[in-house]
């Protein structure tokens, strides 16, 4: 394990003013999103959409890394360069989604375990040779009807740690993503409690399995009430509860936390991040972003109309807004400038 390389990459992924673009939708998910905006889905259209994003002038000022899907890391830019090479030429780290998806957890109806450990060492070795320098693995934790079970938390925590250890062995910084899903009628305190449980279990497994924490990143949900809960909390309360939960459950030698947006609106995700970073305290880690839809939803809609430059402009704007939130300098007034 090259701990110096891992630490350097992890620090640069959470460099000041920058965050990570999650463009790692599976072929099925990306196809659904294309078809939802009236575009026929195919490898060519998926490539055209993403290559247009990666051609945006100046996005590297706000984006430190891009998480790719297996299909995308093998595709090319319009000028014939491999996508990882094009990203690297701008100082943007290529990353790769390495899990194979959430599958039903045996004997626990309605719960999921993320698979993909079989053959992971060989896949990581190949992805590193293709230019990838970090990876992502997502666990799915649902709340409601007795969920999550102890089995769901323990099996996913174990898998996240196994994945992280294998990635580091092969030179890839692991992004550890235990996502507590927003769907449900649970309140914010329940989200806090469950998030605490999965974070605590995951980092205990990481300790047992020898994961080098200074060479890893965490991609968690924020503490938010379920989407159908009648008692929603304020943006300030989201920020305060999230920071409190992380402070109590995440090792302080982790370089950075790159939040997922998890179905929040573009502006809510940015506002919550901004409030955390403008707190009058010094956080032990960098608080950054690894957004997908919160960076790309409007860019996709614009691209579907045939307006390539307009799509790039929308993407650049959202990237800049979240860059400002890294330092607590975002405000809603800037959204229309």
Secondary structure, 3 states (H helix, E strand, C coil): CCHHHHHHHHHHHCCCCCEEEECCCCHHHHHHHHHHCCCCCCHHHHHHHHHHHCCCCCHHHCEEEEEECHHHHCCECCCCCEHHHHHHHCCCEEEEECCCCEEECCCCCCCEEECCCCCHHHHHHHHHHCCCCEEEEEEEECCECCECCHHHHHHHHHHHHHHHHHHHHCCCEEEEEEEECCCCCCCHHHHHHHHHHHHHHHHHHHHHCCCCHHHEEECCCCCCCCCCCCCCCCHHHHHHHHHHHHHHHCCCCCCEEEECCCCCCHHHHHHHHHHHHCCCCCCCCEEEEEECHHHHHHHHHHHHCCCHHHHHHHHHHHHHHHHHHCCCCCCHHHHHC
